[in-house]
Amino acid sequence: MEYSNILNEYAPAWSEAQVAEKVAAIKQAAHRNEHADVYKFCLSAVDLTTLTCNDSVASVTDFAKRTVTFAEKYPDIPNVASICVYPAFVETVGLAVDGTPMRITSVGGGFPASQTFLEVKMLEVAMAVENGADEVDIVLNVGKMLQGCYDEAAAEVEVIRSEMDADVVLKVIIESGALKTPDLIRKASLVSMAAGADFVKTSTGKIDVAATPEAAVVMCQAIKDFYEKTGRKVGFKAAGGVRTPEDAALYYTIVEEVLGAEWLTTDLFRIGASSAANNLLSAIVGEPVKHF
């Protein structure tokens, strides 16, 4: 498919000034959502993440078991949406959460840089799914996007999507902090969706600039325009630098303001986080808590 031609069907990106104006208004509106009910929803939307060089079978098993026991300790608070790990630990998480409704997310496709052979990306994703991943987060080829090779970047997503069953959720990380401009962020979002993404995600959290409200507004506007043209709802995931309850409430408000309340479900809104989960829980119960 010629994805560059698809881009011509959409209006240009907003200017940086327009984005800044929208973000300023949403930041003011976000204060209305800084309360326990929103924090509970945001916690339920978290993909609880451990993606470090220190991960091991023992540490990931403990991480997953602590996550599962949350439901017993806090029965009135919804648990996180999923546990997110490197592909080699998908089976480890599966064993720890067996018999529970907890979903398993795996990064894949050469995460976090996406700088490897397409065949390797395909095999890694296929193996993660075979081992039990319900959802897979891959990184769009940022180098190709920066070079203007939109068709090639999107084609990789399309091929990787073909390695997954239809019920496996594909989240495409556009690494907005590397793309920088509203124009490239919008183009990356649109071609990812056209190529089969179920979610578009801000960032890996592995570069200096991760999720920003400005990128989120541009991405959500692209999701809205894509839905109006195709009738297909694509989700939004904020990841990287989302730490406080107020951060979570801000991204919640961006989705609410740009996409509407119908997007405020865990099928269409996620937060990639580690420390944010405990911070949200602390805000909900009214005292410092470290469960996760």
Backbone as CSV, one residue per row, in Angstrom:
resi,resn,N_x,N_y,N_z,CA_x,CA_y,CA_z,C_x,C_y,C_z
1,MET,0.838,-1.196,0.000,0.000,0.000,0.000,0.879,1.253,0.000
2,GLU,0.434,2.273,-0.723,1.183,3.529,-0.771,0.650,4.461,0.318
3,TYR,1.285,4.397,1.457,0.802,5.150,2.615,0.976,6.650,2.449
4,SER,1.949,7.058,1.673,2.141,8.497,1.444,0.906,9.117,0.809
5,ASN,0.256,8.371,-0.065,-0.960,8.878,-0.704,-2.098,9.028,0.300
6,ILE,-2.128,8.140,1.287,-3.159,8.228,2.325,-3.019,9.531,3.098
7,LEU,-1.782,9.939,3.340,-1.549,11.179,4.080,-2.168,12.383,3.368
8,ASN,-2.213,12.321,2.044,-2.772,13.441,1.281,-4.281,13.593,1.481
9,GLU,-4.919,12.570,2.039,-6.358,12.617,2.269,-6.718,13.365,3.547
10,TYR,-5.714,13.716,4.332,-5.953,14.359,5.619,-5.456,15.803,5.603
11,ALA,-6.072,16.612,6.435,-5.648,18.003,6.578,-4.252,18.061,7.184
12,PRO,-3.528,19.140,6.950,-2.187,19.276,7.553,-2.264,19.331,9.072
13,ALA,-1.125,19.120,9.711,-1.043,19.200,11.167,-1.274,20.632,11.637
14,TRP,-1.720,20.753,12.861,-1.808,22.064,13.473,-0.403,22.655,13.621
15,SER,-0.331,23.969,13.677,0.950,24.635,13.941,1.325,24.439,15.411
16,GLU,2.580,24.687,15.740,3.003,24.580,17.131,2.235,25.561,18.011
17,ALA,1.926,26.722,17.478,1.179,27.723,18.242,-0.239,27.232,18.530
18,GLN,-0.884,26.595,17.543,-2.230,26.059,17.754,-2.218,24.936,18.790
19,VAL,-1.200,24.094,18.703,-1.080,22.997,19.666,-0.873,23.561,21.071
20,ALA,0.004,24.541,21.188,0.287,25.140,22.495,-0.960,25.765,23.098
21,GLU,-1.760,26.411,22.275,-2.999,27.034,22.753,-3.975,25.974,23.274
22,LYS,-4.082,24.879,22.543,-4.976,23.798,22.956,-4.488,23.162,24.254
23,VAL,-3.194,22.943,24.359,-2.633,22.333,25.566,-2.865,23.231,26.778
24,ALA,-2.680,24.527,26.615,-2.889,25.458,27.719,-4.320,25.386,28.238
25,ALA,-5.273,25.302,27.318,-6.681,25.214,27.724,-6.963,23.894,28.438
26,ILE,-6.385,22.805,27.943,-6.622,21.499,28.547,-5.975,21.416,29.931
27,LYS,-4.835,22.023,30.112,-4.190,22.015,31.435,-5.080,22.682,32.476
28,GLN,-5.766,23.717,32.079,-6.707,24.361,33.005,-7.885,23.438,33.291
29,ALA,-8.392,22.793,32.251,-9.537,21.904,32.413,-9.189,20.666,33.225
30,ALA,-7.928,20.256,33.192,-7.519,19.009,33.845,-7.710,19.037,35.356
31,HIS,-7.741,20.216,35.956,-7.892,20.292,37.411,-9.207,19.664,37.872
32,ARG,-10.220,19.674,37.028,-11.505,19.082,37.409,-11.409,17.565,37.543
33,ASN,-10.374,16.986,36.929,-10.224,15.529,36.942,-9.193,15.038,37.953
34,GLU,-8.735,15.904,38.805,-7.742,15.514,39.810,-8.447,15.036,41.076
35,HIS,-9.067,13.859,40.976,-9.786,13.304,42.122,-9.775,11.775,42.033
36,ALA,-10.241,11.133,43.094,-10.077,9.689,43.247,-10.736,8.875,42.145
37,ASP,-11.914,9.270,41.674,-12.594,8.475,40.646,-11.776,8.406,39.362
38,VAL,-11.217,9.535,38.953,-10.372,9.550,37.755,-9.088,8.779,38.013
39,TYR,-8.513,8.934,39.202,-7.281,8.205,39.516,-7.513,6.696,39.487
40,LYS,-8.695,6.254,39.952,-9.009,4.824,39.892,-9.060,4.342,38.445
41,PHE,-9.711,5.136,37.582,-9.753,4.727,36.179,-8.351,4.702,35.581
42,CYS,-7.557,5.734,35.869,-6.201,5.793,35.314,-5.368,4.605,35.777
43,LEU,-5.529,4.203,37.040,-4.817,3.021,37.523,-5.241,1.788,36.733
44,SER,-6.529,1.683,36.442,-7.022,0.528,35.691,-6.552,0.525,34.244
45,ALA,-6.039,1.667,33.779,-5.553,1.797,32.402,-4.044,1.621,32.293
46,VAL,-3.378,1.382,33.417,-1.914,1.288,33.413,-1.444,-0.051,32.855
47,ASP,-0.498,0.015,31.923,0.302,-1.153,31.554,1.526,-1.108,32.475
48,LEU,1.495,-1.901,33.544,2.546,-1.851,34.562,3.819,-2.455,33.996
49,THR,4.871,-1.664,34.002,6.022,-1.952,33.151,7.299,-2.197,33.937
50,THR,8.030,-3.249,33.544,9.416,-3.413,33.967,10.237,-3.757,32.731
51,LEU,11.104,-2.825,32.349,11.912,-2.974,31.130,13.328,-2.483,31.427
52,THR,14.048,-3.252,32.238,15.407,-2.858,32.603,16.377,-4.005,32.336
53,CYS,17.652,-3.666,32.333,18.673,-4.699,32.143,18.797,-5.591,33.369
54,ASN,18.188,-5.184,34.479,18.240,-5.979,35.706,17.126,-7.020,35.798
55,ASP,16.198,-7.005,34.861,15.100,-7.976,34.902,15.645,-9.399,34.851
56,SER,15.012,-10.261,35.626,15.384,-11.678,35.653,14.117,-12.483,35.867
57,VAL,14.210,-13.787,35.715,13.047,-14.629,35.946,12.530,-14.415,37.368
58,ALA,13.451,-14.330,38.334,13.043,-14.157,39.732,12.372,-12.805,39.956
59,SER,12.979,-11.731,39.416,12.418,-10.394,39.660,11.095,-10.197,38.935
60,VAL,10.978,-10.711,37.734,9.741,-10.565,36.971,8.628,-11.410,37.586
61,THR,8.962,-12.591,38.078,7.974,-13.426,38.758,7.420,-12.709,39.985
62,ASP,8.306,-12.118,40.779,7.876,-11.371,41.969,7.010,-10.176,41.582
63,PHE,7.430,-9.476,40.533,6.707,-8.312,40.022,5.282,-8.707,39.616
64,ALA,5.172,-9.800,38.893,3.863,-10.250,38.419,2.992,-10.736,39.569
65,LYS,3.563,-11.461,40.511,2.783,-11.975,41.635,2.262,-10.845,42.516
66,ARG,3.076,-9.813,42.723,2.621,-8.660,43.503,1.461,-7.965,42.798
67,THR,1.525,-7.918,41.497,0.450,-7.289,40.722,-0.844,-8.068,40.864
68,VAL,-0.763,-9.377,40.792,-1.953,-10.212,40.897,-2.570,-10.122,42.292
69,THR,-1.752,-10.038,43.348,-2.292,-9.995,44.708,-2.972,-8.669,45.024
70,PHE,-2.821,-7.688,44.152,-3.470,-6.394,44.369,-4.976,-6.554,44.528
71,ALA,-5.570,-7.404,43.713,-7.030,-7.587,43.738,-7.508,-8.102,45.089
72,GLU,-6.682,-8.906,45.762,-7.058,-9.422,47.078,-6.920,-8.333,48.152
73,LYS,-5.891,-7.530,48.036,-5.615,-6.521,49.060,-6.507,-5.299,48.914
74,TYR,-6.854,-4.962,47.659,-7.669,-3.769,47.387,-8.863,-4.153,46.501
75,PRO,-9.799,-4.898,47.023,-10.909,-5.408,46.194,-11.813,-4.316,45.625
76,ASP,-11.779,-3.128,46.218,-12.656,-2.049,45.758,-11.970,-1.113,44.758
77,ILE,-10.723,-1.423,44.406,-9.975,-0.589,43.460,-9.602,-1.459,42.266
78,PRO,-9.886,-1.016,41.046,-9.555,-1.852,39.869,-8.056,-2.029,39.708
79,ASN,-7.665,-3.222,39.329,-6.249,-3.518,39.101,-5.781,-2.915,37.779
80,VAL,-4.478,-2.942,37.557,-3.904,-2.421,36.320,-4.378,-3.241,35.128
81,ALA,-4.222,-2.668,33.928,-4.718,-3.324,32.712,-3.864,-4.513,32.299
82,SER,-2.537,-4.360,32.430,-1.661,-5.437,31.988,-0.286,-5.297,32.634
83,ILE,0.504,-6.339,32.481,1.911,-6.330,32.883,2.737,-6.311,31.608
84,CYS,3.662,-5.353,31.506,4.446,-5.167,30.280,5.906,-5.526,30.523
85,VAL,6.434,-6.453,29.711,7.796,-6.964,29.894,8.475,-7.171,28.541
86,TYR,9.760,-7.467,28.604,10.486,-7.865,27.396,9.985,-9.242,26.931
87,PRO,10.153,-9.551,25.641,9.621,-10.810,25.098,10.092,-12.065,25.835
88,ALA,11.331,-12.060,26.300,11.872,-13.248,26.957,11.163,-13.575,28.261
89,PHE,10.394,-12.613,28.796,9.726,-12.832,30.085,8.215,-13.020,29.959
90,VAL,7.711,-13.115,28.757,6.269,-13.310,28.574,5.812,-14.611,29.227
91,GLU,6.529,-15.671,28.985,6.158,-16.960,29.570,6.274,-16.925,31.090
92,THR,7.275,-16.217,31.602,7.450,-16.067,33.051,6.226,-15.407,33.672
93,VAL,5.759,-14.325,33.053,4.560,-13.645,33.551,3.352,-14.558,33.434
94,GLY,3.257,-15.273,32.323,2.135,-16.174,32.119,1.993,-17.204,33.231
95,LEU,3.104,-17.744,33.669,3.075,-18.722,34.752,2.636,-18.078,36.065
96,ALA,3.068,-16.837,36.288,2.751,-16.154,37.545,1.296,-15.708,37.621
97,VAL,0.697,-15.398,36.470,-0.676,-14.867,36.473,-1.693,-15.899,36.014
98,ASP,-1.271,-17.124,35.823,-2.160,-18.172,35.319,-3.417,-18.277,36.186
99,GLY,-4.571,-18.339,35.536,-5.830,-18.446,36.255,-6.426,-17.117,36.659
100,THR,-5.793,-16.023,36.267,-6.301,-14.680,36.563,-6.624,-13.978,35.242
101,PRO,-7.385,-12.878,35.302,-7.708,-12.153,34.062,-6.611,-11.196,33.602
102,MET,-5.474,-11.160,34.300,-4.416,-10.211,33.954,-3.908,-10.422,32.530
103,ARG,-3.831,-9.330,31.785,-3.320,-9.390,30.422,-1.797,-9.229,30.420
104,ILE,-1.168,-9.763,29.379,0.290,-9.698,29.257,0.644,-8.879,28.026
105,THR,1.437,-7.844,28.247,1.941,-7.021,27.148,3.429,-7.288,26.975
106,SER,3.852,-7.432,25.740,5.281,-7.574,25.440,5.709,-6.461,24.502
107,VAL,6.826,-5.817,24.811,7.454,-4.982,23.788,8.059,-5.930,22.766
108,GLY,8.310,-5.425,21.572,8.854,-6.311,20.548,9.321,-5.538,19.337
109,GLY,9.752,-6.273,18.327,10.173,-5.647,17.086,11.438,-4.823,17.217
110,GLY,12.379,-5.295,18.038,13.627,-4.569,18.197,13.535,-3.382,19.142
111,PHE,12.585,-3.444,20.081,12.446,-2.392,21.088,13.773,-2.203,21.834
112,PRO,14.195,-0.948,22.143,13.473,0.303,21.929,13.855,1.081,20.662
113,ALA,14.875,0.645,19.931,15.345,1.452,18.805,14.746,1.038,17.468
114,SER,14.239,-0.186,17.391,13.682,-0.721,16.148,14.726,-0.800,15.032
115,GLN,15.992,-0.856,15.411,17.068,-0.871,14.422,17.645,-2.268,14.279
116,THR,16.845,-3.136,13.693,17.313,-4.474,13.384,16.589,-4.944,12.136
117,PHE,16.908,-6.146,11.675,16.316,-6.670,10.451,14.818,-6.898,10.629
118,LEU,14.054,-6.632,9.591,12.610,-6.829,9.654,12.281,-8.277,10.005
119,GLU,13.069,-9.208,9.465,12.820,-10.620,9.764,12.974,-10.915,11.256
120,VAL,13.928,-10.236,11.892,14.126,-10.409,13.338,12.937,-9.837,14.099
121,LYS,12.459,-8.677,13.657,11.291,-8.061,14.297,10.083,-8.998,14.196
122,MET,9.883,-9.553,13.011,8.745,-10.447,12.796,8.831,-11.674,13.699
123,LEU,10.013,-12.267,13.765,10.184,-13.483,14.565,10.014,-13.189,16.048
124,GLU,10.553,-12.070,16.507,10.440,-11.720,17.925,8.979,-11.533,18.331
125,VAL,8.225,-10.838,17.488,6.809,-10.619,17.775,6.049,-11.944,17.740
126,ALA,6.314,-12.758,16.732,5.632,-14.045,16.614,5.911,-14.921,17.836
127,MET,7.160,-14.910,18.322,7.517,-15.720,19.491,6.848,-15.193,20.759
128,ALA,6.763,-13.864,20.885,6.097,-13.275,22.053,4.634,-13.690,22.094
129,VAL,3.977,-13.651,20.939,2.564,-14.035,20.866,2.407,-15.530,21.141
130,GLU,3.293,-16.331,20.574,3.232,-17.775,20.800,3.401,-18.111,22.282
131,ASN,4.216,-17.311,22.987,4.462,-17.565,24.402,3.369,-17.005,25.309
132,GLY,2.402,-16.283,24.717,1.266,-15.863,25.523,0.985,-14.380,25.601
133,ALA,1.673,-13.571,24.817,1.400,-12.130,24.861,0.023,-11.831,24.294
134,ASP,-0.754,-11.057,25.049,-2.068,-10.610,24.580,-1.964,-9.319,23.789
135,GLU,-0.905,-8.558,24.064,-0.705,-7.259,23.440,0.790,-7.100,23.142
136,VAL,1.103,-6.424,22.058,2.498,-6.212,21.678,2.710,-4.742,21.338
137,ASP,3.750,-4.146,21.928,4.115,-2.759,21.662,5.397,-2.740,20.822
138,ILE,5.299,-2.234,19.595,6.475,-2.137,18.729,6.793,-0.662,18.471
139,VAL,7.991,-0.420,17.969,8.424,0.948,17.683,8.428,1.174,16.175
140,LEU,7.752,2.214,15.750,7.810,2.613,14.348,9.259,2.940,13.989
141,ASN,9.652,2.657,12.764,11.026,2.951,12.346,11.205,4.465,12.219
142,VAL,11.709,5.073,13.285,11.824,6.530,13.354,12.797,7.062,12.305
143,GLY,13.884,6.324,12.075,14.855,6.768,11.074,14.229,6.917,9.702
144,LYS,13.373,5.972,9.339,12.700,6.050,8.039,11.712,7.219,8.007
145,MET,11.036,7.463,9.121,10.109,8.597,9.177,10.862,9.919,9.012
146,LEU,11.984,10.050,9.689,12.760,11.285,9.605,13.328,11.494,8.203
147,GLN,13.553,10.391,7.490,14.078,10.459,6.126,12.979,10.689,5.097
148,GLY,11.736,10.633,5.541,10.621,10.814,4.621,10.160,9.543,3.945
149,CYS,10.659,8.392,4.417,10.293,7.111,3.817,9.071,6.540,4.535
150,TYR,7.952,7.208,4.381,6.747,6.852,5.134,6.197,5.492,4.714
151,ASP,6.258,5.204,3.426,5.753,3.917,2.945,6.524,2.760,3.569
152,GLU,7.841,2.902,3.634,8.672,1.834,4.189,8.413,1.649,5.679
153,ALA,8.288,2.739,6.410,8.032,2.650,7.846,6.692,1.969,8.106
154,ALA,5.667,2.367,7.356,4.342,1.795,7.547,4.291,0.342,7.097
155,ALA,5.018,0.010,6.036,5.013,-1.367,5.539,5.549,-2.332,6.591
156,GLU,6.532,-1.880,7.377,7.050,-2.726,8.454,5.947,-3.036,9.466
157,VAL,5.168,-2.022,9.813,4.059,-2.227,10.747,3.063,-3.222,10.162
158,GLU,2.750,-3.067,8.892,1.793,-3.955,8.236,2.271,-5.409,8.263
159,VAL,3.541,-5.613,7.979,4.094,-6.974,7.965,4.085,-7.564,9.373
160,ILE,4.483,-6.773,10.369,4.492,-7.263,11.748,3.070,-7.584,12.211
161,ARG,2.116,-6.731,11.830,0.720,-7.000,12.167,0.287,-8.368,11.644
162,SER,0.797,-8.750,10.484,0.418,-10.026,9.875,0.949,-11.223,10.656
163,GLU,1.915,-11.005,11.550,2.463,-12.087,12.374,1.611,-12.343,13.615
164,MET,0.557,-11.560,13.797,-0.237,-11.624,15.012,-1.669,-12.034,14.694
165,ASP,-2.295,-12.776,15.607,-3.711,-13.079,15.463,-4.518,-11.796,15.595
166,ALA,-5.718,-11.805,15.052,-6.543,-10.599,15.043,-6.891,-10.116,16.444
167,ASP,-6.949,-11.046,17.418,-7.335,-10.647,18.769,-6.165,-10.141,19.607
168,VAL,-4.960,-10.165,19.057,-3.796,-9.599,19.750,-3.747,-8.106,19.468
169,VAL,-3.605,-7.317,20.513,-3.603,-5.857,20.381,-2.211,-5.378,19.985
170,LEU,-2.149,-4.587,18.905,-0.882,-4.019,18.451,-0.832,-2.536,18.784
171,LYS,0.170,-2.154,19.599,0.393,-0.748,19.908,1.677,-0.313,19.201
172,VAL,1.592,0.766,18.451,2.755,1.262,17.711,3.274,2.528,18.388
173,ILE,4.515,2.462,18.816,5.179,3.589,19.479,5.797,4.470,18.402
174,ILE,5.392,5.722,18.342,5.930,6.592,17.294,7.176,7.354,17.755
175,GLU,7.526,7.266,19.026,8.674,7.990,19.611,8.586,9.476,19.265
176,SER,7.539,10.098,19.781,7.226,11.493,19.439,8.345,12.463,19.787
177,GLY,9.118,12.143,20.834,10.213,13.036,21.215,11.318,13.099,20.193
178,ALA,11.429,12.063,19.355,12.436,12.071,18.284,11.882,12.717,17.019
179,LEU,10.590,12.588,16.802,9.970,13.187,15.606,9.830,14.709,15.757
180,LYS,9.535,15.155,16.967,9.565,16.565,17.387,8.436,17.434,16.852
181,THR,8.208,17.477,15.554,7.271,18.450,14.995,5.853,17.893,14.938
182,PRO,4.840,18.767,15.054,3.468,18.302,14.896,3.236,17.583,13.572
183,ASP,3.889,18.042,12.525,3.716,17.442,11.206,4.157,15.983,11.195
184,LEU,5.360,15.704,11.706,5.856,14.327,11.692,5.110,13.448,12.690
185,ILE,4.748,14.009,13.831,3.986,13.241,14.816,2.635,12.837,14.231
186,ARG,1.997,13.761,13.535,0.712,13.455,12.904,0.877,12.407,11.801
187,LYS,1.877,12.577,10.955,2.096,11.613,9.877,2.394,10.218,10.422
188,ALA,3.231,10.153,11.457,3.575,8.861,12.045,2.331,8.183,12.623
189,SER,1.479,8.956,13.264,0.247,8.405,13.833,-0.668,7.883,12.734
190,LEU,-0.843,8.667,11.684,-1.764,8.288,10.613,-1.291,7.051,9.851
191,VAL,-0.006,6.981,9.517,0.461,5.808,8.763,0.458,4.567,9.638
192,SER,0.711,4.730,10.934,0.664,3.575,11.840,-0.743,3.010,11.905
193,MET,-1.724,3.897,12.021,-3.115,3.444,12.076,-3.530,2.796,10.760
194,ALA,-3.149,3.408,9.660,-3.492,2.849,8.352,-2.863,1.478,8.145
195,ALA,-1.715,1.245,8.788,-1.011,-0.026,8.626,-1.497,-1.110,9.583
196,GLY,-2.426,-0.761,10.477,-3.018,-1.790,11.316,-2.864,-1.627,12.811
197,ALA,-2.323,-0.492,13.281,-2.175,-0.289,14.718,-3.524,-0.230,15.408
198,ASP,-3.627,-0.884,16.569,-4.816,-0.787,17.403,-4.700,0.382,18.383
199,PHE,-3.477,0.758,18.692,-3.154,1.920,19.521,-1.975,2.640,18.884
200,VAL,-1.908,3.950,19.084,-0.655,4.659,18.861,-0.171,5.151,20.218
201,LYS,1.104,5.032,20.433,1.718,5.262,21.742,2.807,6.313,21.607
202,THR,2.936,7.161,22.601,3.853,8.297,22.493,5.305,7.888,22.395
203,SER,5.764,7.038,23.299,7.205,6.885,23.443,7.601,5.585,24.125
204,THR,8.897,5.287,24.007,9.474,4.114,24.667,9.857,4.416,26.108
205,GLY,10.066,5.696,26.417,10.603,6.069,27.714,12.106,5.892,27.791
206,LYS,12.727,5.591,26.657,14.165,5.318,26.635,14.988,6.444,26.004
207,ILE,14.336,7.554,25.623,15.088,8.712,25.140,14.740,9.900,26.027
208,ASP,15.485,10.995,25.863,15.360,12.136,26.776,13.959,12.726,26.811
209,VAL,13.329,12.866,25.634,11.990,13.443,25.570,10.982,12.317,25.367
210,ALA,10.137,12.110,26.361,9.145,11.033,26.273,7.778,11.634,25.987
211,ALA,6.755,11.199,26.717,5.415,11.728,26.486,5.351,13.212,26.810
212,THR,4.671,13.969,25.976,4.401,15.378,26.247,2.930,15.647,25.936
213,PRO,2.323,16.603,26.627,0.934,16.941,26.307,0.776,17.408,24.858
214,GLU,1.791,18.103,24.350,1.714,18.600,22.971,1.625,17.449,21.979
215,ALA,2.494,16.443,22.150,2.445,15.280,21.254,1.119,14.542,21.403
216,ALA,0.640,14.439,22.639,-0.615,13.728,22.879,-1.786,14.396,22.172
217,VAL,-1.822,15.718,22.190,-2.901,16.441,21.500,-2.852,16.169,19.998
218,VAL,-1.663,16.220,19.425,-1.524,15.968,17.982,-1.937,14.537,17.651
219,MET,-1.513,13.582,18.462,-1.842,12.179,18.206,-3.335,11.926,18.348
220,CYS,-3.944,12.494,19.373,-5.380,12.292,19.570,-6.194,12.943,18.458
221,GLN,-5.730,14.084,17.964,-6.414,14.715,16.843,-6.317,13.828,15.599
222,ALA,-5.154,13.196,15.406,-4.988,12.274,14.275,-5.912,11.066,14.425
223,ILE,-6.033,10.549,15.653,-6.937,9.428,15.907,-8.377,9.816,15.577
224,LYS,-8.763,11.021,15.981,-10.116,11.506,15.704,-10.364,11.605,14.203
225,ASP,-9.415,12.183,13.480,-9.575,12.344,12.034,-9.608,10.986,11.329
226,PHE,-8.773,10.054,11.809,-8.750,8.712,11.228,-10.096,8.012,11.445
227,TYR,-10.661,8.173,12.621,-11.959,7.569,12.920,-13.051,8.161,12.035
228,GLU,-13.029,9.470,11.878,-14.062,10.118,11.061,-13.988,9.682,9.607
229,LYS,-12.790,9.343,9.145,-12.631,8.925,7.746,-12.879,7.437,7.550
230,THR,-12.489,6.615,8.529,-12.534,5.163,8.335,-13.590,4.452,9.171
231,GLY,-14.047,5.089,10.254,-14.986,4.430,11.154,-14.333,3.470,12.121
232,ARG,-12.986,3.415,12.142,-12.264,2.502,13.048,-11.682,3.278,14.222
233,LYS,-12.015,2.832,15.426,-11.494,3.487,16.624,-10.126,2.915,16.977
234,VAL,-9.145,3.796,17.113,-7.797,3.422,17.518,-7.530,4.048,18.882
235,GLY,-6.853,3.309,19.746,-6.583,3.793,21.089,-5.356,4.673,21.170
236,PHE,-5.235,5.344,22.318,-4.085,6.212,22.599,-3.408,5.744,23.885
237,LYS,-2.071,5.654,23.847,-1.305,5.282,25.036,-0.217,6.314,25.287
238,ALA,-0.230,6.882,26.499,0.828,7.791,26.939,1.840,6.983,27.735
239,ALA,3.114,7.146,27.406,4.156,6.390,28.116,5.450,7.193,28.154
240,GLY,6.168,7.024,29.248,7.430,7.728,29.412,7.230,9.052,30.120
241,GLY,7.607,9.121,31.382,7.507,10.373,32.115,6.158,10.627,32.759
242,VAL,5.246,9.651,32.685,3.952,9.799,33.370,4.142,9.237,34.779
243,ARG,4.283,10.119,35.748,4.661,9.677,37.097,3.639,10.018,38.175
244,THR,3.047,11.179,38.113,2.177,11.632,39.190,0.709,11.435,38.837
245,PRO,-0.167,11.440,39.846,-1.598,11.391,39.548,-2.038,12.548,38.663
246,GLU,-1.418,13.722,38.868,-1.758,14.880,38.048,-1.346,14.671,36.594
247,ASP,-0.204,14.019,36.368,0.206,13.674,34.996,-0.861,12.799,34.342
248,ALA,-1.282,11.772,35.068,-2.280,10.840,34.527,-3.588,11.566,34.222
249,ALA,-3.999,12.436,35.147,-5.248,13.180,34.941,-5.163,14.102,33.736
250,LEU,-3.977,14.638,33.470,-3.801,15.510,32.306,-4.007,14.726,31.012
251,TYR,-3.403,13.543,30.900,-3.576,12.751,29.676,-5.012,12.240,29.557
252,TYR,-5.626,11.917,30.671,-7.046,11.571,30.691,-7.862,12.722,30.100
253,THR,-7.549,13.936,30.515,-8.296,15.105,30.057,-8.049,15.387,28.581
254,ILE,-6.837,15.163,28.110,-6.551,15.334,26.684,-7.436,14.410,25.860
255,VAL,-7.513,13.151,26.263,-8.366,12.193,25.551,-9.831,12.623,25.639
256,GLU,-10.252,13.039,26.822,-11.629,13.473,27.027,-11.978,14.669,26.153
257,GLU,-11.074,15.647,26.077,-11.343,16.882,25.348,-11.259,16.706,23.832
258,VAL,-10.306,15.909,23.370,-10.086,15.778,21.920,-10.928,14.644,21.323
259,LEU,-10.997,13.513,22.008,-11.674,12.336,21.457,-13.055,12.094,22.052
260,GLY,-13.267,12.556,23.261,-14.566,12.378,23.884,-14.593,11.250,24.892
261,ALA,-15.647,11.231,25.699,-15.769,10.271,26.795,-15.798,8.825,26.303
262,GLU,-16.215,8.595,25.057,-16.286,7.217,24.559,-14.911,6.577,24.429
263,TRP,-13.864,7.387,24.417,-12.497,6.852,24.366,-11.947,6.540,25.755
264,LEU,-12.673,6.901,26.787,-12.189,6.698,28.151,-12.586,5.317,28.655
265,THR,-12.056,4.311,27.970,-12.159,2.913,28.382,-10.762,2.318,28.258
266,THR,-10.521,1.226,28.953,-9.186,0.625,28.864,-8.949,-0.053,27.525
267,ASP,-10.003,-0.186,26.710,-9.822,-0.697,25.355,-9.253,0.366,24.422
268,LEU,-9.325,1.632,24.842,-8.911,2.725,23.960,-7.964,3.729,24.620
269,PHE,-7.688,3.558,25.900,-6.789,4.472,26.596,-5.904,3.687,27.556
270,ARG,-4.609,3.881,27.452,-3.654,3.221,28.343,-2.569,4.217,28.767
271,ILE,-1.954,3.881,29.880,-0.810,4.626,30.395,0.304,3.629,30.647
272,GLY,1.453,3.820,30.022,2.609,2.973,30.284,3.381,3.556,31.455
273,ALA,3.515,2.786,32.534,4.092,3.383,33.738,4.645,2.327,34.674
274,SER,5.490,2.798,35.587,5.957,1.968,36.697,5.648,2.703,38.005
275,SER,6.352,3.802,38.265,6.140,4.537,39.520,4.741,5.144,39.612
276,ALA,4.125,5.470,38.490,2.807,6.102,38.514,1.758,5.226,39.191
277,ALA,1.898,3.915,39.101,0.887,3.029,39.692,0.832,3.218,41.207
278,ASN,1.974,3.192,41.861,1.986,3.406,43.308,1.549,4.813,43.674
279,ASN,1.906,5.799,42.851,1.508,7.176,43.139,-0.002,7.366,42.993
280,LEU,-0.589,6.727,41.994,-2.047,6.774,41.842,-2.730,6.078,43.019
281,LEU,-2.207,4.916,43.401,-2.788,4.182,44.524,-2.713,5.012,45.805
282,SER,-1.590,5.673,46.029,-1.433,6.509,47.223,-2.457,7.639,47.241
283,ALA,-2.695,8.246,46.068,-3.673,9.331,45.989,-5.095,8.820,46.242
284,ILE,-5.363,7.600,45.804,-6.692,7.025,45.985,-6.971,6.726,47.456
285,VAL,-5.997,6.089,48.143,-6.220,5.672,49.534,-5.910,6.781,50.530
286,GLY,-5.234,7.839,50.076,-4.994,8.984,50.945,-3.771,8.890,51.825
287,GLU,-2.873,7.975,51.516,-1.619,7.868,52.266,-0.586,7.160,51.381
288,PRO,0.709,7.380,51.664,1.740,6.742,50.831,1.658,5.230,50.881
289,VAL,1.591,4.602,49.714,1.515,3.158,49.599,2.477,2.710,48.507
290,LYS,3.154,1.602,48.734,4.010,1.033,47.690,3.686,-0.452,47.572
291,HIS,2.710,-0.748,46.734,2.317,-2.131,46.519,3.024,-2.739,45.325
292,PHE,3.089,-2.010,44.222,3.604,-2.566,42.964,5.138,-2.547,42.946
